[in-house]
Amino acid sequence: MKSLQVKLSVLAVILGMGAAFATVQHRAFSDRKWSFDPASGHYTDITGQQVGTDYNCDPGSSVCTATYPQGQDPNSNAANPLSVETGLFN
């Protein structure tokens, strides 16, 4: 009986850890997130910052943030971002 309780406890821990990892959004470590300043026309690296906590994108139709592969600097080559968030960065 005690062996069954230990096995069930281990199974519960493994399932809990699996569920925790399954619900985390995947982000490639090689991707970089950049904010865009329309006044200067320059991008600033904001990788690791969270929308709503570190910055906001107010409603708007311009580029607020863009994600590029590591090694691509959008200030010199802004073509083909992986993803774009529209709005006004602040």
N, C-alpha and C positions, 0 to 999 in steps of 0.2 A: 504494500500500500504506500509506504514512504517513497519507494522508488518511482511509483506512478506520479506522486505529487511533485517530485523533483523534475521529472521529465516534462510535466505540464507547465511548471514554472519556467523552465528553460525555453519551452516552445512559445510561451506567452511573451517572454523577453525578445526572442528572435522575431516574432510577428510584429511586435511593437516597433522594433528598430527598423524593420523592413517598411512598415507603414510610414514611419517618419521620413525615411529617405525617398519614398515614392511620392510624397506630397511636396517636396522641395523643388522649386523651379530650377531647371538645368540652365546654367550659364557657363559657356566656355571660358576658361581662364585666359584664352588668347584674344578674346574680344575686348575692345575698348569703347567706352561710352563718352561722347563728346557733347557739350552744350554749344549752341550757336548764338552769337551776339550779332543781331542784324545791323546794329549801328556801326560796328567796326568791320563786320564781315568775317570775323575770325571764330574758330572753334577752340574750346577749352576742354581739356581732359577732366571728366568728372567720374571716372570709373570707380565703382564701389559706393557711390552716393545713392540714396534712395529718394524717389519722388515722394513728396508729402512730408518728408523728414528733413532732408538736406536742401531740397530745392522744390519749386513748383513750376508747372507749365500752365499758365493762364490760357483761357480759350483764345484761339487764333489760328490762322491758316499757314503761318510760316513754320519753319523747322525749329523745334524747341531742343530736341536731342536727337542724335544719330549714333548708331552703333557701327563701328568699323572693325575689321580684323586687326589684330596686333601688327604693328609695323606700317600700317597705312595711316599717314597723317592727312586728315581732311583739309588742313590749311594749304597743302600743296597738291592734293589730289582728292577732291570731294566726290568723285564718281563712285557709284555702286555701293551705297551703304547697305549693311545687312538688315537694318530696320531704322525707321524714323518715327519720332513722336512729334506731333504738331502742337503748336501753341507758342506762347511767349515765355521764355525762360526768366525766372527770378528766384 
